[in-house]
Amino acid sequence: MPNRCTFEFAIIRFVPKVEREEFFNVGVIVFSKRKKFLKVKYLIDQNKLKAFSSEFNIESIQEYLKSWELICKGEPAGGAIGKLELSDRFRWLTACRSTIIQSSKTHSGICNDPQKELDNLFNNYVL
């Protein structure tokens, strides 16, 4: 099975009030060193956002998540973190933090197609 490769992923969470530890899933990040793959996929459900907090607007959260996307792509707008190696970018994005956007612990698996895994995980954990 030469196409099979290991991958790692984390669920991206929106945590409106860190001290309350309440969150809802807004995305997934997938990394495969062998396939040189690092992508994030996200969607903010406006109804959930309103139910959790009226203090945030969807645009500010989307900007935050857009920066994750730029870092994954290694775009110049991703700043210094975007210039790091693929694996270092993944580790930085999935590091433990106490902000309104957090990730779960990382999990690993084996797949043939990291993009397909990203889509499946997104469908299972976010939608």
Secondary structure, 3 states (H helix, E strand, C coil): CCCCEEEEEEEEEECCCHHHCCCEEEEEEEEECCCCEEEEEECCCHHHHHHHCCCCCHHHHHHHHHHHHHHHHCCHHHHHHHCCCHHHHHHHHCCCCCCCEEECCCEEEEECCHHHHHHHHHHHHCC
